[in-house]
Amino acid sequence: MRIVHITPHLPPDQAANALLPYHLGEWAVARGDSVHYIAHPPAAARPMSLPGPVKWIPRRRSDWLQRWLRLGSIANARRILREARPVIDRADIVHVHSNGLLSELGAALAVRHRKPFVITLYGTEIWHYRPKRFGPDLFTRAYRAAGAVTFYSDRLLLRARELGLGRPQCHVIYPSVAPAFAFHDERSQLNERQALGLPHRHLLVNVKRLHPLAGQRFLIEAMGDVVREHPDIRLVICGTGALLAELQSVARSAGVERHITFAGLVDNTTVARYTAAADLFVLPSLLEALPTVAVEALACGTPVLSSDNPGGLELNDVFGADVEIVPREDWQALANAIRARLRQKRRTLPSTRAIVEARFRADAVAAQYWEVYARAAAGEPE
């Protein structure tokens, strides 16, 4: 089977719609399929080695006059159609990731060339969905025309239906967790912490881009209360973003700067080590579909404290007591929950380990996508 992935991102970009196409390509090649990508170049680094060839289509910025006259969008659309057409023409199935001009025009080409295609939606496409009142609504057209649509969470699918986007062949497929995220008991947790040079009695970890929706500000504010009861504590925040200086300022104002490490962008192996070493993974995000980073922490044996964003609530549905929920944008609730957890620390329950292995490992996730591909290619109704 010749599979073409159309996505706005690929690694080393750290985004769900970069990692899933990459992993799907690896899994497809391992079973004997061929893979081709159509994508924008990475934002801040050189492209890494990928499972198949890539047609890179750079983003083009328009000046104010072009934007006013819509000439920039027209020129970009023509360029995408011209460069993507030969790749899509050779596909047996097309997998479109997320939304945006590249993905939506890729879907239109798949329709034009009568290629079966699947769309995967990760979160923002639905959380921020508004049907267009003027001009072509390329996203809604693509959504309706797809052979199947996969969603990152049940709550994301539910929201789509609430918005009038109900349709046949909708599937929820959770993200996969890499083998590097393996269970650590108390002894191996301590060994990992010592190897990382973190001798502190308590360790909290957050992995997320430094963005207002990630809610790290509330976690840092909570630390001011936590350190009074647990002074030998370290919070490690893995991620980069425009809010770094602001969050560092919040830490200084709260008097907890020396308790916080901003680790920056770290590779997946190092993220796995931090999450395995942690006593608690804290995710104060305002909005999530299904936070892979939290599932990765659970796979390592580390309980999760999440705000009541949709993804956190869904993880609580799936994993129960190993995912505790507090209100969004409430630093005091975060602080109270952290302090209580640190008084009675434990690793995750056996039931959580069983769920991770059964539903979130690569073999289980890949099998669901292969089934969706087969049904979409055959044009099967729901």
N, C-alpha and C positions, 0 to 999 in steps of 0.2 A: 504494500500500500504506500502511495506517495502522499505524505501529509504536509500541508503548508500551514504554518502558524503565522498569523498577522497580529502584531502586538506593538504598542507604543514603546515598550521597554524590553530590554534583555540584560542579563548580568554583564558588567558588574553593578548596574543599577539595582538598588535594594528596594524592590517593590514586588508585591504578590504577582502582578501581571508580567513580571520579568522572570521570577523563579519558576512558576508553573510551566510556561512554555519550554523553558530550559529542561526541566525534569521530564516533561512529556516527551521531548526529543530524545533524551537519554534512554528512556524506557522503550520508545518505539524502535530505535536503532538496535537495542539489545534483542528485540524479538524479530528483527529482520526487515523492518520497514525503512523507508527513506524519508528524510525530513528536510524541509527547506523553510527558511524564515523570511518574513518581510517586516522590517522594524526601523524605528528611528535610532540613530547612533546613541550610545550612552551619553549621559549628560556631562559627566565630569572625569571620565577615565577612558583608557583605551578598551576596545572590545576584548572580551576574553574568548578562549577557545570554546566552540559550541558544537553540538552534535551534528550539525548540518550547515550547508552554505547559507549565507544571509544576503539578501538584497537590502542594503542600507539606503534609506530614503531620508536625507537630512531635513530637519525642520527649517523652514525659511521664514524669517521675520519680515513683516511688511512695514513700510513707513505710514505715517498718519494719513496721507492722501490715498494710498492703496487701500487702507482699512476703510476709509470713508466711502470709497467707490466700490468696495468689495473686490477689487482687482487682485489683491494678494491671495484671497481664498480661492478665487477662480484659477489663478496660475498654479497654486499648490495642488488643487484638485486634478488639474490636467496632468501635472507631473506625476502624481501618485498613480493615476490611472494608466499612464503610459509605461511606467517602470514596473508596476505590479502585474500588469496583464499577462506577460509571458510566463511568469512564475505560476500564477493561478491557473492558467490554461493547461499546465502539465499536471495539476493536482488530481488525486482521487478523492480527497476530502480536504476541506479548508476549516481551520479552527481559528475563529476570530476572538481576540481577547480584549475586553473592556470596550470603551467607546472612544470617540474622537474621530477626526477626519480620516486618518489612515485606516482605522478599523472599519469604519462605516463604509468607506469607498471600497475596501477589500470585500466586504459583504455584498455590495452592489455588483462588483465584478463576478463574484461567485454565482450570483443569480443570473447575470447575463450569460455566463459560460455554462450554465446548468450544472454547476458543481455543488454537491451536498455540502452544507456547512453548519458548524456548531458555534454558538457564542457562549463564552464564559463571562459572568458578571461577578465582580469582586466586592462591590459595596457602593462607592460614590456614584456609580452610574444610576443606581436606584434611589439611594438616599437623597440625591439632588435632582432627580428626574422632573423635568417640566416639558410637556409636549409643546412643540413650536407652534405658534399661532401664525407666523408668516414664514414663507420660504420652505424648502424641502426639509422634512423631518427625517433625516437619514438614519438616526438611531432607531426610531420606532419602526421604520420600514425594515431595517435589518432584523430587529427583534421579531417582528411578525413573520418574516420570510425564512428564518433559520429552521433547519431540520430539527434542532434541539437547542435548548438553552440550559446551561448549568449555572447554579448559584453556589456561592461559598457558604451559605447558611440557610436554615429554615426560615429565620426571621427576615432575611433578605427576600426570599421568595414570597413570603406572606406580604411584605410591603409592596412588592411588585403587583400582586393581585389586588391589593387595596387601591393602587393607582390605576386600575383598569387594564393591567398588563397580563391578565390571565390568558393562557394559551395551552395547547397540548405539548407534550414532550418537554416538561420542565423537570429538572433533576437537581437535587442537592448533593454535591460531592465536596466533602471536607478536604482541606489541604493536607498534604503528606508531611510526615516528620522524618527527617534523615536519620540514618543509623548512628550518627555522632551523638544524637540526643538519646542516651541510654540510661537506664535506672541506676542511681547511686544510693546505697544505703548510708547510714550515718558515718561509718568508717571511711568509705570511699569519698563521701562528701567532704570530710575533714581533710583527707589526703589531697583532694583537688584544691581546696582552699589554701592549704599550705604551699602547694606547688605554684599557685598564683601570687604568692607573697601577700596574702590577706590573713593576718593572724587574729583578726578581730573576733570577738565572741559571737557577734550577730552580723549577718550579711543579707542585705536586700538588693535585688537586681531589677532593673527596668530596661527593656530593649525596645526602642521606638525612635522614629525620626523626631527631632526637636521641633515640634510644631504645636500651635495652640490646641488643636484637637487631641493631641497626645496627653494633655493634662499633667505634664511633669511639674508644672508650677505648684499644683495642689499637693503633690507628693513631697516636694521640697519644703513647702510650708508646714506640712505635717511633721517633718523631721525635727523641727524646733521643739515640738511637744514630746516626740519619741525619745530624743537623746537625754531628756531629764530623767527618765526611768532606766534607759538602756544606753549609758554613755559610751560603751565599747562597741560601737556599731559603725558599719560602713554601708553606704548606698552607692552602687555602681550603675551609672546610666550609660548604656551603649547606644550610640546614634549620633548623627550630625544634623545640622539644620540651622536656619536663620535665627533661632531663639537662643543660641548658646550664650551669648553675652548677657542677655536678659535673665536667663535662668541662673547664671553665675552670680548676677547681681542679687537675685532673690535669695540665693544661698547665703551671701554675705549679710544681707539685711536680717535674715533669720538667725544668724549666728551659727550656721551649721556647715560653713564652707569646708572646714577640715574633715568633715564626716562624709563628704561626697566626692566621688571620682567621676568626671566626665570622660569616658573612655574613648569617645569618638567612634568612627566607623570601624568595626572589627569584623574579622572573617567569621564564617559560620562555626568553625572548629572552636574558636575562642569564645564565641557566644555560648556554645554548648558547655564549655568548662565553667564559665561564670554561672550559668543557670543551675548546673549540677552542684556547684559549691554553695549556692544561696540557701538561706533558711526560708525565704519567701520571695516569690516573684510578684511584683506590684504593677498593675496596669490601670492607671487612673484615667484612661482615655474617655473622651466625650462621645466618640462614635467609633464603632467597630462592626464589621460583618462577622468574621470568625477570626480572632487574632491567633495566627499561627505561632507567634512567639510564646503565647501562653500555653498552647498545647505542647510546644517543645519543652517548656519548663516542667510541665506535668510528666512528660516522658522521662525526664531526668530524675523524677522523684520529688520535685519541689512544689509545694502547694502554691496556689494563686490567690491573690487578693485583687479583685477587679471592681471597677465602678459599674453601675447598673446600665452600661451601654448595651445595645442589642447583642453583640457578640459575647460579652461577659455573661449576660443572662442565659444565653444558649449553652455556654460552657458549663454553667451551673446546672442546667437541665441534664446535660450529658454526664458530668462527672460528680455531681452532688457536693458532698462536704469538702472535697479538695479544692473547690472554687468558691471562695466567700465573696459576697456582694455587698458593696456600700454605695450610698448615693453619689452621683456625679457632682463634681465641683464642691466637695465638702471635705476640706482638709482635716477638720476635727474628727469626722467619722473615719477617715483613713488612719489618723493617728491612733484612735481608740482601738481599731481592729489590729493594727500592726503591734501595738503594745501587748494586746491580749495574745496574739499568735506567738510572740517571742517569749511569753511566760510559759507556754506549753508547746514547744516545738516538736514537730514530727515530720516524717516523710509521707509521701502519698500512699493511699490505700491499695491493696492488691487489685481491687476492682478497677481502679484507674489504669493500672498497668495493663490489665486485660483489654480494656476498651481501646487504649492506644494501639496495642498490637493488632487488634481485630479491625479497626476502622481508620487508622491514621498512618499506617506504614505503606510504603511505596507499592507493594504488590496489591494490596486491597484497593488503593486509590486508582492505580493504573487500570485494574480490571474493570472498574466502573466506567472509566473513559472509553476503553475499547468497546464496551457494550453500547455506549451512547453513539460512538462512531458507526458501529455496525447498523444500529437501528436507523440513524440519520441517513446513511448511505442507501439503505433499503427502502427509505421513505415510509417506514412503519408508522401508523398512527398510534396515539397513546393507548 
